[in-house]
Amino acid sequence: MENKSLLQNLESSFNEMKKELGFKSNFKNLDEVFYFRDFILQVGFVSPKLSRMLCGRIRDTFNLWISQMHAWLIPNPSSMIGISESQAFTDKEKEEITEIMKKFMAFTSGNVLIGLTKDTKKEAEYFDNALDLWHQNKNTLISYAKKVNDYWNSQLNH
């Protein structure tokens, strides 16, 4: 399927799904955070179970951040990179990272439950809550990512 028609199919399928599930978030706002267009272009199809496909994309985005935060908190002992980055954070910052990680884990584990129960009300909430959760924590994550980047830039002078 040509990219243009694939993306048109995505948007029309999304609008049908949104109407069916009844969530508030719009395609543009979700796509800005979770890159739905890029994901669909990468996999090359729009699933008949689009809501599950996109919930999976949202989950994967949060899971990448969970993995990153986990590496900052508990680095692999054989990873010089992880150990170095972990040392860039104070105990207070590590506590804050832990709290964000818990929130993300509570959220992503809900996706498993939605998939098992087929609860469309919870699925609708998942889309709206994803954006809320992201925007509540985005600036903190940016500050920590900047801290790590600053750490590595400071190592260039040694």
N, CA, C and O atoms as a GROMACS GRO file, in nm:
protein
  632
    1MET      N    1   0.085  -0.118   0.000
    1MET     CA    2   0.000   0.000   0.000
    1MET      C    3   0.090   0.124   0.000
    1MET      O    4   0.186   0.132   0.076
    2GLU      N    5   0.058   0.217  -0.082
    2GLU     CA    6   0.134   0.342  -0.092
    2GLU      C    7   0.124   0.419   0.040
    2GLU      O    8   0.021   0.416   0.107
    3ASN      N    9   0.232   0.489   0.077
    3ASN     CA   10   0.237   0.559   0.205
    3ASN      C   11   0.120   0.654   0.226
    3ASN      O   12   0.060   0.657   0.334
    4LYS      N   13   0.088   0.731   0.123
    4LYS     CA   14  -0.020   0.830   0.136
    4LYS      C   15  -0.153   0.761   0.168
    4LYS      O   16  -0.227   0.806   0.256
    5SER      N   17  -0.184   0.654   0.097
    5SER     CA   18  -0.311   0.586   0.122
    5SER      C   19  -0.308   0.512   0.255
    5SER      O   20  -0.411   0.498   0.321
    6LEU      N   21  -0.191   0.463   0.295
    6LEU     CA   22  -0.177   0.397   0.424
    6LEU      C   23  -0.206   0.497   0.537
    6LEU      O   24  -0.277   0.464   0.633
    7LEU      N   25  -0.153   0.617   0.526
    7LEU     CA   26  -0.176   0.720   0.628
    7LEU      C   27  -0.321   0.769   0.627
    7LEU      O   28  -0.377   0.800   0.732
    8GLN      N   29  -0.381   0.777   0.509
    8GLN     CA   30  -0.523   0.814   0.500
    8GLN      C   31  -0.608   0.706   0.568
    8GLN      O   32  -0.703   0.738   0.640
    9ASN      N   33  -0.574   0.580   0.544
    9ASN     CA   34  -0.644   0.469   0.607
    9ASN      C   35  -0.629   0.478   0.759
    9ASN      O   36  -0.725   0.455   0.833
   10LEU      N   37  -0.509   0.510   0.805
   10LEU     CA   38  -0.484   0.524   0.949
   10LEU      C   39  -0.575   0.631   1.008
   10LEU      O   40  -0.642   0.607   1.109
   11GLU      N   41  -0.578   0.748   0.948
   11GLU     CA   42  -0.656   0.858   1.005
   11GLU      C   43  -0.805   0.830   1.002
   11GLU      O   44  -0.874   0.861   1.099
   12SER      N   45  -0.855   0.773   0.893
   12SER     CA   46  -0.998   0.742   0.889
   12SER      C   47  -1.032   0.630   0.988
   12SER      O   48  -1.136   0.635   1.054
   13SER      N   49  -0.946   0.530   0.997
   13SER     CA   50  -0.968   0.422   1.094
   13SER      C   51  -0.960   0.476   1.238
   13SER      O   52  -1.036   0.434   1.324
   14PHE      N   53  -0.867   0.568   1.261
   14PHE     CA   54  -0.854   0.629   1.393
   14PHE      C   55  -0.982   0.703   1.429
   14PHE      O   56  -1.033   0.690   1.540
   15ASN      N   57  -1.035   0.782   1.335
   15ASN     CA   58  -1.157   0.859   1.363
   15ASN      C   59  -1.275   0.768   1.394
   15ASN      O   60  -1.355   0.798   1.483
   16GLU      N   61  -1.286   0.657   1.323
   16GLU     CA   62  -1.391   0.558   1.352
   16GLU      C   63  -1.370   0.498   1.491
   16GLU      O   64  -1.466   0.484   1.568
   17MET      N   65  -1.247   0.463   1.522
   17MET     CA   66  -1.214   0.405   1.651
   17MET      C   67  -1.244   0.503   1.764
   17MET      O   68  -1.301   0.465   1.866
   18LYS      N   69  -1.207   0.628   1.745
   18LYS     CA   70  -1.231   0.731   1.846
   18LYS      C   71  -1.380   0.746   1.873
   18LYS      O   72  -1.423   0.756   1.988
   19LYS      N   73  -1.456   0.748   1.767
   19LYS     CA   74  -1.602   0.761   1.780
   19LYS      C   75  -1.660   0.639   1.853
   19LYS      O   76  -1.746   0.653   1.940
   20GLU      N   77  -1.612   0.523   1.817
   20GLU     CA   78  -1.659   0.398   1.877
   20GLU      C   79  -1.625   0.389   2.026
   20GLU      O   80  -1.708   0.350   2.108
   21LEU      N   81  -1.499   0.425   2.061
   21LEU     CA   82  -1.456   0.415   2.200
   21LEU      C   83  -1.498   0.535   2.284
   21LEU      O   84  -1.522   0.522   2.404
   22GLY      N   85  -1.506   0.653   2.222
   22GLY     CA   86  -1.551   0.771   2.292
   22GLY      C   87  -1.446   0.843   2.375
   22GLY      O   88  -1.478   0.905   2.477
   23PHE      N   89  -1.319   0.836   2.333
   23PHE     CA   90  -1.217   0.912   2.407
   23PHE      C   91  -1.205   1.052   2.350
   23PHE      O   92  -1.255   1.081   2.242
   24LYS      N   93  -1.138   1.141   2.425
   24LYS     CA   94  -1.131   1.283   2.389
   24LYS      C   95  -1.008   1.320   2.305
   24LYS      O   96  -1.016   1.410   2.221
   25SER      N   97  -0.897   1.253   2.327
   25SER     CA   98  -0.771   1.290   2.262
   25SER      C   99  -0.783   1.284   2.111
   25SER      O  100  -0.849   1.197   2.055
   26ASN      N  101  -0.717   1.380   2.046
   26ASN     CA  102  -0.723   1.379   1.900
   26ASN      C  103  -0.597   1.316   1.841
   26ASN      O  104  -0.495   1.300   1.909
   27PHE      N  105  -0.606   1.282   1.715
   27PHE     CA  106  -0.498   1.212   1.645
   27PHE      C  107  -0.369   1.294   1.648
   27PHE      O  108  -0.262   1.240   1.676
   28LYS      N  109  -0.379   1.422   1.619
   28LYS     CA  110  -0.260   1.508   1.611
   28LYS      C  111  -0.183   1.507   1.743
   28LYS      O  112  -0.061   1.492   1.743
   29ASN      N  113  -0.253   1.524   1.854
   29ASN     CA  114  -0.185   1.529   1.984
   29ASN      C  115  -0.123   1.395   2.021
   29ASN      O  116  -0.011   1.390   2.074
   30LEU      N  117  -0.193   1.287   1.994
   30LEU     CA  118  -0.138   1.155   2.023
   30LEU      C  119  -0.018   1.126   1.933
   30LEU      O  120   0.083   1.072   1.978
   31ASP      N  121  -0.030   1.162   1.805
   31ASP     CA  122   0.078   1.137   1.710
   31ASP      C  123   0.204   1.216   1.744
   31ASP      O  124   0.316   1.169   1.722
   32GLU      N  125   0.188   1.336   1.798
   32GLU     CA  126   0.303   1.419   1.835
   32GLU      C  127   0.389   1.351   1.943
   32GLU      O  128   0.510   1.371   1.947
   33VAL      N  129   0.326   1.273   2.028
   33VAL     CA  130   0.398   1.208   2.138
   33VAL      C  131   0.437   1.065   2.102
   33VAL      O  132   0.549   1.021   2.130
   34PHE      N  133   0.345   0.992   2.039
   34PHE     CA  134   0.364   0.848   2.021
   34PHE      C  135   0.396   0.806   1.877
   34PHE      O  136   0.413   0.688   1.849
   35TYR      N  137   0.402   0.903   1.787
   35TYR     CA  138   0.446   0.879   1.648
   35TYR      C  139   0.369   0.765   1.581
   35TYR      O  140   0.428   0.671   1.528
   36PHE      N  141   0.236   0.775   1.585
   36PHE     CA  142   0.152   0.673   1.522
   36PHE      C  143   0.180   0.661   1.372
   36PHE      O  144   0.187   0.550   1.318
   37ARG      N  145   0.194   0.775   1.305
   37ARG     CA  146   0.219   0.771   1.160
   37ARG      C  147   0.348   0.694   1.128
   37ARG      O  148   0.349   0.606   1.042
   38ASP      N  149   0.453   0.727   1.198
   38ASP     CA  150   0.581   0.659   1.175
   38ASP      C  151   0.568   0.509   1.201
   38ASP      O  152   0.622   0.427   1.126
   39PHE      N  153   0.497   0.475   1.306
   39PHE     CA  154   0.479   0.335   1.342
   39PHE      C  155   0.405   0.259   1.231
   39PHE      O  156   0.446   0.150   1.191
   40ILE      N  157   0.296   0.317   1.182
   40ILE     CA  158   0.218   0.251   1.076
   40ILE      C  159   0.300   0.240   0.948
   40ILE      O  160   0.293   0.139   0.879
   41LEU      N  161   0.376   0.343   0.916
   41LEU     CA  162   0.462   0.335   0.797
   41LEU      C  163   0.567   0.226   0.814
   41LEU      O  164   0.601   0.157   0.718
   42GLN      N  165   0.617   0.212   0.935
   42GLN     CA  166   0.719   0.110   0.961
   42GLN      C  167   0.662  -0.032   0.946
   42GLN      O  168   0.725  -0.118   0.884
   43VAL      N  169   0.544  -0.056   1.004
   43VAL     CA  170   0.488  -0.191   0.998
   43VAL      C  171   0.416  -0.218   0.867
   43VAL      O  172   0.400  -0.334   0.827
   44GLY      N  173   0.371  -0.112   0.799
   44GLY     CA  174   0.314  -0.126   0.666
   44GLY      C  175   0.169  -0.168   0.658
   44GLY      O  176   0.123  -0.207   0.551
   45PHE      N  177   0.095  -0.161   0.769
   45PHE     CA  178  -0.048  -0.193   0.763
   45PHE      C  179  -0.121  -0.131   0.881
   45PHE      O  180  -0.061  -0.096   0.983
   46VAL      N  181  -0.253  -0.117   0.865
   46VAL     CA  182  -0.341  -0.071   0.972
   46VAL      C  183  -0.423  -0.192   1.015
   46VAL      O  184  -0.501  -0.246   0.937
   47SER      N  185  -0.405  -0.232   1.138
   47SER     CA  186  -0.472  -0.351   1.189
   47SER      C  187  -0.623  -0.329   1.201
   47SER      O  188  -0.668  -0.219   1.230
   48PRO      N  189  -0.701  -0.435   1.178
   48PRO     CA  190  -0.845  -0.426   1.207
   48PRO      C  191  -0.870  -0.400   1.356
   48PRO      O  192  -0.976  -0.350   1.394
   49LYS      N  193  -0.773  -0.434   1.439
   49LYS     CA  194  -0.779  -0.407   1.584
   49LYS      C  195  -0.689  -0.287   1.612
   49LYS      O  196  -0.596  -0.295   1.693
   50LEU      N  197  -0.717  -0.176   1.545
   50LEU     CA  198  -0.631  -0.058   1.553
   50LEU      C  199  -0.613  -0.009   1.696
   50LEU      O  200  -0.504   0.032   1.734
   51SER      N  201  -0.718  -0.013   1.776
   51SER     CA  202  -0.705   0.037   1.913
   51SER      C  203  -0.600  -0.042   1.991
   51SER      O  204  -0.522   0.017   2.066
   52ARG      N  205  -0.596  -0.172   1.974
   52ARG     CA  206  -0.495  -0.253   2.043
   52ARG      C  207  -0.356  -0.223   1.988
   52ARG      O  208  -0.258  -0.217   2.062
   53MET      N  209  -0.349  -0.205   1.858
   53MET     CA  210  -0.221  -0.174   1.794
   53MET      C  211  -0.164  -0.042   1.848
   53MET      O  212  -0.045  -0.034   1.880
   54LEU      N  213  -0.249   0.060   1.858
   54LEU     CA  214  -0.203   0.190   1.904
   54LEU      C  215  -0.179   0.193   2.054
   54LEU      O  216  -0.088   0.261   2.102
   55CYS      N  217  -0.260   0.118   2.130
   55CYS     CA  218  -0.232   0.106   2.274
   55CYS      C  219  -0.096   0.040   2.295
   55CYS      O  220  -0.022   0.076   2.386
   56GLY      N  221  -0.063  -0.057   2.210
   56GLY     CA  222   0.068  -0.120   2.217
   56GLY      C  223   0.180  -0.022   2.188
   56GLY      O  224   0.285  -0.026   2.251
   57ARG      N  225   0.157   0.066   2.092
   57ARG     CA  226   0.257   0.168   2.060
   57ARG      C  227   0.277   0.263   2.178
   57ARG      O  228   0.390   0.299   2.211
   58ILE      N  229   0.168   0.302   2.241
   58ILE     CA  230   0.175   0.388   2.359
   58ILE      C  231   0.252   0.317   2.470
   58ILE      O  232   0.343   0.374   2.530
   59ARG      N  233   0.216   0.191   2.496
   59ARG     CA  234   0.283   0.111   2.598
   59ARG      C  235   0.433   0.103   2.569
   59ARG      O  236   0.514   0.121   2.659
   60ASP      N  237   0.469   0.075   2.444
   60ASP     CA  238   0.610   0.062   2.408
   60ASP      C  239   0.688   0.191   2.433
   60ASP      O  240   0.803   0.188   2.476
   61THR      N  241   0.625   0.305   2.406
   61THR     CA  242   0.690   0.434   2.430
   61THR      C  243   0.720   0.451   2.579
   61THR      O  244   0.831   0.488   2.617
   62PHE      N  245   0.619   0.424   2.663
   62PHE     CA  246   0.641   0.434   2.806
   62PHE      C  247   0.742   0.330   2.855
   62PHE      O  248   0.823   0.358   2.943
   63ASN      N  249   0.736   0.210   2.798
   63ASN     CA  250   0.831   0.105   2.840
   63ASN      C  251   0.976   0.142   2.807
   63ASN      O  252   1.067   0.106   2.881
   64LEU      N  253   0.997   0.213   2.697
   64LEU     CA  254   1.133   0.259   2.666
   64LEU      C  255   1.183   0.354   2.774
   64LEU      O  256   1.299   0.349   2.814
   65TRP      N  257   1.094   0.441   2.820
   65TRP     CA  258   1.133   0.533   2.927
   65TRP      C  259   1.152   0.459   3.058
   65TRP      O  260   1.241   0.493   3.136
   66ILE      N  261   1.069   0.360   3.084
   66ILE     CA  262   1.087   0.279   3.205
   66ILE      C  263   1.225   0.213   3.203
   66ILE      O  264   1.295   0.214   3.304
   67SER      N  265   1.263   0.157   3.090
   67SER     CA  266   1.395   0.094   3.079
   67SER      C  267   1.507   0.195   3.099
   67SER      O  268   1.606   0.166   3.166
   68GLN      N  269   1.491   0.314   3.043
   68GLN     CA  270   1.592   0.418   3.059
   68GLN      C  271   1.605   0.458   3.206
   68GLN      O  272   1.716   0.468   3.259
   69MET      N  273   1.490   0.482   3.270
   69MET     CA  274   1.495   0.522   3.412
   69MET      C  275   1.552   0.410   3.499
   69MET      O  276   1.629   0.436   3.591
   70HIS      N  277   1.516   0.287   3.469
   70HIS     CA  278   1.568   0.174   3.544
   70HIS      C  279   1.721   0.168   3.532
   70HIS      O  280   1.791   0.143   3.630
   71ALA      N  281   1.772   0.193   3.412
   71ALA     CA  282   1.918   0.194   3.391
   71ALA      C  283   1.984   0.307   3.469
   71ALA      O  284   2.096   0.291   3.518
   72TRP      N  285   1.918   0.421   3.482
   72TRP     CA  286   1.973   0.530   3.561
   72TRP      C  287   1.977   0.494   3.709
   72TRP      O  288   2.069   0.533   3.781
   73LEU      N  289   1.876   0.420   3.754
   73LEU     CA  290   1.865   0.386   3.896
   73LEU      C  291   1.950   0.265   3.935
   73LEU      O  292   2.021   0.267   4.036
   74ILE      N  293   1.943   0.161   3.853
   74ILE     CA  294   2.013   0.036   3.883
   74ILE      C  295   2.088  -0.008   3.758
   74ILE      O  296   2.040  -0.091   3.682
   75PRO      N  297   2.206   0.050   3.738
   75PRO     CA  298   2.279   0.017   3.616
   75PRO      C  299   2.331  -0.126   3.617
   75PRO      O  300   2.360  -0.183   3.723
   76ASN      N  301   2.343  -0.182   3.500
   76ASN     CA  302   2.406  -0.313   3.484
   76ASN      C  303   2.549  -0.300   3.534
   76ASN      O  304   2.622  -0.212   3.489
   77PRO      N  305   2.591  -0.386   3.627
   77PRO     CA  306   2.726  -0.373   3.684
   77PRO      C  307   2.839  -0.389   3.581
   77PRO      O  308   2.952  -0.349   3.608
   78SER      N  309   2.809  -0.446   3.466
   78SER     CA  310   2.913  -0.459   3.364
   78SER      C  311   2.905  -0.349   3.258
   78SER      O  312   2.972  -0.355   3.155
   79SER      N  313   2.822  -0.248   3.285
   79SER     CA  314   2.808  -0.138   3.189
   79SER      C  315   2.871  -0.010   3.242
   79SER      O  316   2.819   0.052   3.335
   80MET      N  317   2.982   0.027   3.184
   80MET     CA  318   3.047   0.151   3.222
   80MET      C  319   2.954   0.270   3.196
   80MET      O  320   2.951   0.366   3.273
   81ILE      N  321   2.879   0.262   3.087
   81ILE     CA  322   2.786   0.370   3.051
   81ILE      C  323   2.679   0.385   3.159
   81ILE      O  324   2.657   0.495   3.209
   82GLY      N  325   2.615   0.276   3.194
   82GLY     CA  326   2.509   0.280   3.294
   82GLY      C  327   2.558   0.328   3.430
   82GLY      O  328   2.494   0.410   3.495
   83ILE      N  329   2.671   0.276   3.471
   83ILE     CA  330   2.728   0.315   3.601
   83ILE      C  331   2.761   0.463   3.601
   83ILE      O  332   2.734   0.534   3.698
   84SER      N  333   2.820   0.511   3.493
   84SER     CA  334   2.855   0.653   3.483
   84SER      C  335   2.731   0.741   3.489
   84SER      O  336   2.728   0.839   3.563
   85GLU      N  337   2.629   0.706   3.411
   85GLU     CA  338   2.508   0.787   3.409
   85GLU      C  339   2.437   0.786   3.544
   85GLU      O  340   2.385   0.889   3.588
   86SER      N  341   2.435   0.673   3.609
   86SER     CA  342   2.370   0.662   3.739
   86SER      C  343   2.433   0.756   3.842
   86SER      O  344   2.364   0.812   3.927
   87GLN      N  345   2.564   0.773   3.833
   87GLN     CA  346   2.635   0.859   3.927
   87GLN      C  347   2.606   1.007   3.906
   87GLN      O  348   2.640   1.090   3.990
   88ALA      N  349   2.542   1.039   3.795
   88ALA     CA  350   2.510   1.180   3.768
   88ALA      C  351   2.392   1.229   3.852
   88ALA      O  352   2.369   1.350   3.862
   89PHE      N  353   2.318   1.136   3.914
   89PHE     CA  354   2.197   1.172   3.987
   89PHE      C  355   2.216   1.169   4.138
   89PHE      O  356   2.285   1.084   4.192
   90THR      N  357   2.152   1.265   4.203
   90THR     CA  358   2.151   1.267   4.350
   90THR      C  359   2.049   1.165   4.401
   90THR      O  360   1.967   1.114   4.325
   91ASP      N  361   2.056   1.136   4.530
   91ASP     CA  362   1.958   1.044   4.589
   91ASP      C  363   1.815   1.098   4.575
   91ASP      O  364   1.722   1.023   4.550
   92LYS      N  365   1.800   1.229   4.591
   92LYS     CA  366   1.667   1.290   4.577
   92LYS      C  367   1.616   1.274   4.434
   92LYS      O  368   1.498   1.243   4.413
   93GLU      N  369   1.701   1.295   4.337
   93GLU     CA  370   1.661   1.278   4.197
   93GLU      C  371   1.626   1.133   4.168
   93GLU      O  372   1.531   1.104   4.094
   94LYS      N  373   1.702   1.042   4.226
   94LYS     CA  374   1.672   0.899   4.206
   94LYS      C  375   1.536   0.862   4.265
   94LYS      O  376   1.465   0.778   4.210
   95GLU      N  377   1.501   0.925   4.376
   95GLU     CA  378   1.368   0.902   4.434
   95GLU      C  379   1.259   0.952   4.340
   95GLU      O  380   1.157   0.887   4.322
   96GLU      N  381   1.281   1.069   4.281
   96GLU     CA  382   1.184   1.125   4.187
   96GLU      C  383   1.173   1.036   4.062
   96GLU      O  384   1.063   1.012   4.012
   97ILE      N  385   1.285   0.989   4.013
   97ILE     CA  386   1.285   0.899   3.898
   97ILE      C  387   1.207   0.771   3.932
   97ILE      O  388   1.130   0.721   3.850
   98THR      N  389   1.226   0.721   4.051
   98THR     CA  390   1.154   0.601   4.096
   98THR      C  391   1.004   0.625   4.095
   98THR      O  392   0.927   0.539   4.052
   99GLU      N  393   0.961   0.741   4.142
   99GLU     CA  394   0.817   0.772   4.145
   99GLU      C  395   0.759   0.780   4.004
   99GLU      O  396   0.648   0.731   3.980
  100ILE      N  397   0.831   0.840   3.913
  100ILE     CA  398   0.785   0.847   3.774
  100ILE      C  399   0.778   0.707   3.716
  100ILE      O  400   0.681   0.672   3.648
  101MET      N  401   0.879   0.627   3.742
  101MET     CA  402   0.882   0.491   3.690
  101MET      C  403   0.762   0.411   3.743
  101MET      O  404   0.702   0.333   3.668
  102LYS      N  405   0.728   0.428   3.870
  102LYS     CA  406   0.611   0.360   3.927
  102LYS      C  407   0.483   0.401   3.855
  102LYS      O  408   0.399   0.317   3.823
  103LYS      N  409   0.469   0.530   3.828
  103LYS     CA  410   0.350   0.579   3.756
  103LYS      C  411   0.342   0.516   3.617
  103LYS      O  412   0.236   0.472   3.574
  104PHE      N  413   0.455   0.514   3.548
  104PHE     CA  414   0.458   0.457   3.414
  104PHE      C  415   0.428   0.307   3.418
  104PHE      O  416   0.358   0.255   3.331
  105MET      N  417   0.481   0.237   3.518
  105MET     CA  418   0.455   0.093   3.531
  105MET      C  419   0.308   0.066   3.560
  105MET      O  420   0.249  -0.025   3.502
  106ALA      N  421   0.248   0.144   3.647
  106ALA     CA  422   0.105   0.128   3.677
  106ALA      C  423   0.023   0.149   3.550
  106ALA      O  424  -0.074   0.077   3.525
  107PHE      N  425   0.063   0.247   3.471
  107PHE     CA  426  -0.008   0.276   3.347
  107PHE      C  427   0.009   0.164   3.245
  107PHE      O  428  -0.090   0.116   3.189
  108THR      N  429   0.133   0.123   3.219
  108THR     CA  430   0.155   0.023   3.114
  108THR      C  431   0.100  -0.113   3.153
  108THR      O  432   0.055  -0.188   3.066
  109SER      N  433   0.102  -0.146   3.280
  109SER     CA  434   0.046  -0.275   3.321
  109SER      C  435  -0.105  -0.277   3.301
  109SER      O  436  -0.164  -0.384   3.287
  110GLY      N  437  -0.168  -0.161   3.300
  110GLY     CA  438  -0.311  -0.151   3.270
  110GLY      C  439  -0.343  -0.194   3.129
  110GLY      O  440  -0.452  -0.244   3.103
  111ASN      N  441  -0.249  -0.175   3.036
  111ASN     CA  442  -0.272  -0.216   2.898
  111ASN      C  443  -0.288  -0.367   2.886
  111ASN      O  444  -0.368  -0.416   2.806
  112VAL      N  445  -0.212  -0.441   2.964
  112VAL     CA  446  -0.224  -0.587   2.965
  112VAL      C  447  -0.365  -0.627   3.008
  112VAL      O  448  -0.428  -0.714   2.948
  113LEU      N  449  -0.413  -0.563   3.114
  113LEU     CA  450  -0.546  -0.592   3.165
  113LEU      C  451  -0.654  -0.558   3.062
  113LEU      O  452  -0.750  -0.634   3.044
  114ILE      N  453  -0.639  -0.446   2.995
  114ILE     CA  454  -0.734  -0.406   2.891
  114ILE      C  455  -0.738  -0.511   2.780
  114ILE      O  456  -0.845  -0.548   2.733
  115GLY      N  457  -0.622  -0.557   2.740
  115GLY     CA  458  -0.616  -0.659   2.635
  115GLY      C  459  -0.683  -0.789   2.676
  115GLY      O  460  -0.745  -0.855   2.593
  116LEU      N  461  -0.671  -0.824   2.802
  116LEU     CA  462  -0.732  -0.948   2.851
  116LEU      C  463  -0.883  -0.937   2.872
  116LEU      O  464  -0.958  -1.030   2.843
  117THR      N  465  -0.926  -0.821   2.923
  117THR     CA  466  -1.068  -0.805   2.957
  117THR      C  467  -1.152  -0.748   2.843
  117THR      O  468  -1.275  -0.760   2.844
  118LYS      N  469  -1.086  -0.688   2.744
  118LYS     CA  470  -1.156  -0.624   2.631
  118LYS      C  471  -1.250  -0.512   2.679
  118LYS      O  472  -1.355  -0.489   2.620
  119ASP      N  473  -1.209  -0.444   2.785
  119ASP     CA  474  -1.288  -0.336   2.845
  119ASP      C  475  -1.269  -0.208   2.762
  119ASP      O  476  -1.169  -0.139   2.776
  120THR      N  477  -1.368  -0.178   2.677
  120THR     CA  478  -1.355  -0.063   2.587
  120THR      C  479  -1.357   0.070   2.661
  120THR      O  480  -1.298   0.167   2.615
  121LYS      N  481  -1.424   0.076   2.776
  121LYS     CA  482  -1.424   0.199   2.856
  121LYS      C  483  -1.282   0.228   2.907
  121LYS      O  484  -1.235   0.341   2.900
  122LYS      N  485  -1.216   0.125   2.958
  122LYS     CA  486  -1.078   0.140   3.006
  122LYS      C  487  -0.983   0.170   2.890
  122LYS      O  488  -0.885   0.244   2.905
  123GLU      N  489  -1.012   0.111   2.776
  123GLU     CA  490  -0.928   0.137   2.658
  123GLU      C  491  -0.938   0.283   2.617
  123GLU      O  492  -0.837   0.345   2.583
  124ALA      N  493  -1.058   0.338   2.619
  124ALA     CA  494  -1.076   0.480   2.587
  124ALA      C  495  -0.999   0.568   2.685
  124ALA      O  496  -0.934   0.664   2.646
  125GLU      N  497  -1.008   0.532   2.813
  125GLU     CA  498  -0.936   0.608   2.916
  125GLU      C  499  -0.784   0.598   2.895
  125GLU      O  500  -0.711   0.692   2.925
  126TYR      N  501  -0.738   0.486   2.844
  126TYR     CA  502  -0.596   0.464   2.820
  126TYR      C  503  -0.540   0.570   2.724
  126TYR      O  504  -0.432   0.624   2.746
  127PHE      N  505  -0.615   0.597   2.618
  127PHE     CA  506  -0.570   0.699   2.521
  127PHE      C  507  -0.561   0.836   2.587
  127PHE      O  508  -0.460   0.905   2.572
  128ASP      N  509  -0.665   0.876   2.659
  128ASP     CA  510  -0.664   1.008   2.722
  128ASP      C  511  -0.562   1.016   2.834
  128ASP      O  512  -0.491   1.116   2.847
  129ASN      N  513  -0.552   0.911   2.915
  129ASN     CA  514  -0.456   0.911   3.026
  129ASN      C  515  -0.312   0.911   2.978
  129ASN      O  516  -0.223   0.962   3.046
  130ALA      N  517  -0.288   0.853   2.861
  130ALA     CA  518  -0.151   0.849   2.807
  130ALA      C  519  -0.098   0.990   2.788
  130ALA      O  520   0.015   1.020   2.828
  131LEU      N  521  -0.177   1.075   2.728
  131LEU     CA  522  -0.131   1.213   2.706
  131LEU      C  523  -0.115   1.288   2.837
  131LEU      O  524  -0.018   1.361   2.856
  132ASP      N  525  -0.210   1.270   2.927
  132ASP     CA  526  -0.200   1.337   3.057
  132ASP      C  527  -0.073   1.295   3.130
  132ASP      O  528   0.003   1.380   3.179
  133LEU      N  529  -0.050   1.164   3.138
  133LEU     CA  530   0.068   1.113   3.207
  133LEU      C  531   0.197   1.163   3.142
  133LEU      O  532   0.291   1.202   3.212
  134TRP      N  533   0.200   1.163   3.010
  134TRP     CA  534   0.318   1.210   2.940
  134TRP      C  535   0.345   1.357   2.972
  134TRP      O  536   0.457   1.394   3.007
  135HIS      N  537   0.242   1.440   2.959
  135HIS     CA  538   0.262   1.585   2.979
  135HIS      C  539   0.293   1.620   3.124
  135HIS      O  540   0.361   1.720   3.150
  136GLN      N  541   0.245   1.540   3.219
  136GLN     CA  542   0.276   1.564   3.361
  136GLN      C  543   0.423   1.536   3.393
  136GLN      O  544   0.477   1.592   3.488
  137ASN      N  545   0.488   1.452   3.314
  137ASN     CA  546   0.625   1.409   3.346
  137ASN      C  547   0.730   1.449   3.243
  137ASN      O  548   0.849   1.432   3.266
  138LYS      N  549   0.687   1.500   3.132
  138LYS     CA  550   0.777   1.531   3.020
  138LYS      C  551   0.890   1.626   3.062
  138LYS      O  552   1.007   1.599   3.032
  139ASN      N  553   0.858   1.734   3.129
  139ASN     CA  554   0.961   1.833   3.163
  139ASN      C  555   1.065   1.775   3.259
  139ASN      O  556   1.184   1.807   3.249
  140THR      N  557   1.022   1.690   3.351
  140THR     CA  558   1.116   1.627   3.443
  140THR      C  559   1.208   1.533   3.366
  140THR      O  560   1.329   1.531   3.389
  141LEU      N  561   1.150   1.455   3.274
  141LEU     CA  562   1.232   1.365   3.193
  141LEU      C  563   1.331   1.443   3.107
  141LEU      O  564   1.446   1.401   3.090
  142ILE      N  565   1.288   1.554   3.053
  142ILE     CA  566   1.378   1.639   2.974
  142ILE      C  567   1.494   1.686   3.062
  142ILE      O  568   1.610   1.685   3.019
  143SER      N  569   1.464   1.729   3.184
  143SER     CA  570   1.571   1.780   3.272
  143SER      C  571   1.671   1.669   3.305
  143SER      O  572   1.791   1.695   3.313
  144TYR      N  573   1.623   1.547   3.324
  144TYR     CA  574   1.716   1.437   3.354
  144TYR      C  575   1.794   1.393   3.230
  144TYR      O  576   1.912   1.360   3.240
  145ALA      N  577   1.729   1.393   3.115
  145ALA     CA  578   1.802   1.361   2.992
  145ALA      C  579   1.909   1.466   2.965
  145ALA      O  580   2.019   1.434   2.919
  146LYS      N  581   1.877   1.593   2.995
  146LYS     CA  582   1.976   1.700   2.979
  146LYS      C  583   2.091   1.681   3.077
  146LYS      O  584   2.207   1.704   3.043
  147LYS      N  585   2.058   1.639   3.198
  147LYS     CA  586   2.162   1.616   3.299
  147LYS      C  587   2.259   1.507   3.251
  147LYS      O  588   2.381   1.520   3.267
  148VAL      N  589   2.206   1.402   3.193
  148VAL     CA  590   2.291   1.294   3.141
  148VAL      C  591   2.375   1.347   3.024
  148VAL      O  592   2.495   1.319   3.016
  149ASN      N  593   2.312   1.421   2.935
  149ASN     CA  594   2.386   1.478   2.822
  149ASN      C  595   2.496   1.572   2.871
  149ASN      O  596   2.608   1.568   2.820
  150ASP      N  597   2.465   1.655   2.969
  150ASP     CA  598   2.566   1.746   3.026
  150ASP      C  599   2.680   1.666   3.090
  150ASP      O  600   2.797   1.704   3.078
  151TYR      N  601   2.646   1.556   3.157
  151TYR     CA  602   2.749   1.472   3.217
  151TYR      C  603   2.846   1.424   3.109
  151TYR      O  604   2.968   1.435   3.125
  152TRP      N  605   2.792   1.369   3.000
  152TRP     CA  606   2.880   1.316   2.895
  152TRP      C  607   2.961   1.428   2.828
  152TRP      O  608   3.077   1.407   2.795
  153ASN      N  609   2.900   1.544   2.809
  153ASN     CA  610   2.976   1.656   2.752
  153ASN      C  611   3.087   1.700   2.845
  153ASN      O  612   3.194   1.740   2.798
  154SER      N  613   3.065   1.693   2.976
  154SER     CA  614   3.170   1.731   3.071
  154SER      C  615   3.287   1.632   3.066
  154SER      O  616   3.400   1.669   3.098
  155GLN      N  617   3.262   1.510   3.027
  155GLN     CA  618   3.366   1.407   3.019
  155GLN      C  619   3.459   1.430   2.901
  155GLN      O  620   3.570   1.376   2.897
  156LEU      N  621   3.415   1.510   2.805
  156LEU     CA  622   3.499   1.537   2.687
  156LEU      C  623   3.623   1.618   2.724
  156LEU      O  624   3.725   1.613   2.655
  157ASN      N  625   3.614   1.692   2.834
  157ASN     CA  626   3.726   1.776   2.876
  157ASN      C  627   3.826   1.704   2.964
  157ASN      O  628   3.926   1.763   3.006
  158HIS      N  629   3.799   1.577   2.994
  158HIS     CA  630   3.889   1.503   3.084
  158HIS      C  631   3.981   1.413   3.007
  158HIS      O  632   4.063   1.344   3.067
   0.00000   0.00000   0.00000
